[in-house]
Amino acid sequence: MDFSRIQVLPDGRLSRSNAAKLLGRQAKTLAEWSSKGIGPRPIRSGGRVFYDYNECLSFARGGA
């Protein structure tokens, strides 16, 4: 996976599409996980959905 293409915002957030790239999934999978209460916790702001970079890394490594 090419992590150089993943954009992390200065405050440590990822867009849903960048979080999906980091996790090797599709953005719609993260949306489905969100509705089921699984996966990294989404952060809603200004009508958009973001994910915390460190939380995504932890989840990718097998954490909750």
Secondary structure, 3 states (H helix, E strand, C coil): CCHHHCCCCCCCEEEHHHHHHHHCCCHHHHHHHHHHCCCCCEEEECCEEEEEHHHHHHHHCCCC
